[in-house]
Amino acid sequence: MSTQQPIGDGAIRRVVTITNRRGLHARAAAKFVKLAGQFDAEVVVAKKGIEVSGLSIMGLMMLAAGPGCSIEVRAAGAEAALAIAALANLVDSKFDED
């Protein structure tokens, strides 16, 4: 797991690795979206140049992030650091599934 990195304009990024058995599937994406929506921050998730909103279940699923894939989570806004920390913890905890 990497540490949070500022990327300008108050935005923060962190690269996390998907470690749960099913990857970023519907239930995991729903948990991610629900958590991302709790913060005053705009969350974006990227994989191999494709960027989607952290508030879109379908967008997250379209990334096809399976086990072992790395995704970049970026957030900007008043609670960006809190959002990144919480979302990274969710991914690191295997979405509380495994």
Number of C-alpha atoms within 10 A of each C-alpha: 11 10 12 16 13 15 12 9 8 13 19 20 23 20 20 20 20 22 19 20 13 16 22 27 19 14 15 22 21 20 18 23 19 15 16 25 15 10 19 15 20 19 25 19 23 19 17 10 9 11 17 20 18 26 20 18 21 15 16 26 19 13 19 13 19 17 15 13 15 17 20 17 25 27 27 22 16 14 16 22 22 15 26 25 14 16 23 25 15 16 21 16 14 20 22 12 10 9
